[in-house]
Amino acid sequence: MSADGHAGLSGQGFQLEMPEQVLSGAGAKSGQEVVLGVRPEDLKDARYAEGNLPKIPAKVEVLEMMGNEIFVYAKLGEDTLTTRMDNRSGDLQPGQDLQLAVDISHVHLFDRATQDALVTAGAPA
């Protein structure tokens, strides 16, 4: 944790800064290995994200036009992420680098060793 109350998660090809209270509020301890879970609708094209959300780099693999939204499958390290974006991101192309904004108010954390969801006040983080 830094002096300004921020902590971070790091993984394959990314460093994600978030308020320390998100991690500690979920019961994560300093140095604990956790798995980050993010729903597709909580990953945004950073060009159109509202607010000052933390960003992670990815590479577009496939776009699937679904009418009023687009499923973007993007590579982050060895993992493929599924995102659900609005039509403004329709100009993306396979192979293109992309900054994904992460809505950290909706992340889920899991203990890497036990695979159990970390919880706050009895509710999953």
C-alpha positions as CSV (number, residue, x, y, z in Angstrom):
1,M,0.0,0.0,0.0
2,S,1.3,3.5,-0.8
3,A,1.1,6.6,1.4
4,D,-1.9,7.9,-0.6
5,G,-4.1,4.8,0.3
6,H,-3.7,3.0,-2.9
7,A,-2.7,-0.6,-3.4
8,G,-2.4,-2.7,-6.5
9,L,-2.8,-6.0,-8.2
10,S,-0.3,-7.3,-10.7
11,G,-0.6,-10.1,-13.1
12,Q,0.3,-11.3,-16.6
13,G,1.1,-8.1,-18.4
14,F,-0.7,-5.7,-16.1
15,Q,-0.5,-3.6,-13.0
16,L,-3.9,-2.5,-11.7
17,E,-4.0,0.3,-9.1
18,M,-7.0,0.5,-6.8
19,P,-7.9,2.0,-3.5
20,E,-6.5,0.0,-0.6
21,Q,-10.0,-0.2,1.0
22,V,-11.2,-2.3,-2.0
23,L,-8.6,-5.0,-1.2
24,S,-8.7,-4.8,2.6
25,G,-12.5,-4.5,2.6
26,A,-12.6,-7.8,0.8
27,G,-10.4,-9.4,3.4
28,A,-7.2,-9.5,1.3
29,K,-4.0,-9.2,3.2
30,S,-0.8,-7.4,2.0
31,G,1.1,-9.8,-0.3
32,Q,-1.7,-12.3,-0.5
33,E,-2.1,-13.9,-3.9
34,V,-5.6,-13.3,-5.2
35,V,-7.5,-14.0,-8.4
36,L,-9.3,-11.0,-9.9
37,G,-12.7,-11.5,-11.4
38,V,-14.3,-8.9,-13.6
39,R,-17.6,-9.3,-15.5
40,P,-17.5,-8.4,-19.2
41,E,-19.7,-5.3,-18.8
42,D,-17.2,-3.9,-16.2
43,L,-14.4,-3.7,-18.7
44,K,-14.7,-0.6,-20.9
45,D,-12.9,0.8,-23.9
46,A,-10.8,3.4,-22.1
47,R,-11.5,6.0,-24.8
48,Y,-15.1,6.1,-23.7
49,A,-15.0,5.2,-20.0
50,E,-16.4,7.7,-17.6
51,G,-14.4,8.7,-14.6
52,N,-10.8,8.0,-13.7
53,L,-10.8,4.2,-13.9
54,P,-7.5,2.2,-13.8
55,K,-6.5,0.8,-17.1
56,I,-4.9,-2.4,-18.3
57,P,-3.4,-3.1,-21.8
58,A,-4.8,-5.7,-24.0
59,K,-4.8,-6.8,-27.7
60,V,-8.0,-7.2,-29.6
61,E,-8.5,-10.8,-30.9
62,V,-12.1,-10.9,-32.2
63,L,-15.0,-8.5,-32.4
64,E,-18.6,-9.9,-32.4
65,M,-21.2,-7.3,-33.4
66,M,-24.4,-8.0,-31.4
67,G,-26.7,-5.1,-32.5
68,N,-26.5,-2.5,-29.8
69,E,-23.3,-3.8,-28.2
70,I,-20.1,-5.5,-29.2
71,F,-18.4,-8.4,-27.6
72,V,-14.6,-7.8,-27.8
73,Y,-12.4,-10.7,-27.0
74,A,-9.0,-9.4,-26.0
75,K,-5.7,-11.0,-25.0
76,L,-4.1,-10.0,-21.7
77,G,-0.9,-12.0,-21.3
78,E,-1.9,-15.6,-21.9
79,D,-5.5,-15.0,-21.0
80,T,-8.4,-14.0,-23.2
81,L,-10.9,-11.5,-21.7
82,T,-14.4,-11.1,-22.9
83,T,-15.7,-7.5,-22.8
84,R,-19.1,-6.1,-23.6
85,M,-18.9,-2.6,-25.1
86,D,-21.2,-0.2,-26.8
87,N,-21.1,0.6,-30.5
88,R,-18.6,3.4,-30.2
89,S,-15.9,0.7,-30.0
90,G,-16.9,-0.6,-33.4
91,D,-13.8,0.8,-35.0
92,L,-11.5,-1.6,-33.2
93,Q,-9.7,-4.2,-35.3
94,P,-8.2,-7.6,-34.6
95,G,-4.5,-7.2,-33.6
96,Q,-5.0,-3.7,-32.3
97,D,-3.7,-2.6,-28.9
98,L,-6.4,-1.5,-26.6
99,Q,-6.6,0.1,-23.1
100,L,-9.3,-1.5,-21.0
101,A,-10.7,0.6,-18.1
102,V,-11.7,-1.6,-15.2
103,D,-14.7,-0.6,-13.1
104,I,-13.1,-1.6,-9.8
105,S,-16.4,-1.0,-7.9
106,H,-17.6,-4.3,-9.3
107,V,-14.5,-6.5,-9.1
108,H,-14.5,-9.9,-7.4
109,L,-11.5,-11.3,-5.5
110,F,-10.8,-14.9,-4.8
111,D,-8.1,-16.5,-2.7
112,R,-5.6,-18.1,-5.1
113,A,-4.8,-21.0,-2.7
114,T,-8.4,-22.0,-1.8
115,Q,-10.3,-20.5,-4.7
116,D,-12.8,-19.2,-2.2
117,A,-14.4,-15.8,-2.8
118,L,-13.1,-13.1,-0.4
119,V,-16.0,-11.5,1.4
120,T,-16.9,-8.3,3.2
121,A,-19.5,-8.4,6.0
122,G,-20.7,-11.8,4.8
123,A,-21.2,-10.7,1.1
124,P,-18.9,-11.6,-1.7
125,A,-16.5,-8.7,-2.7
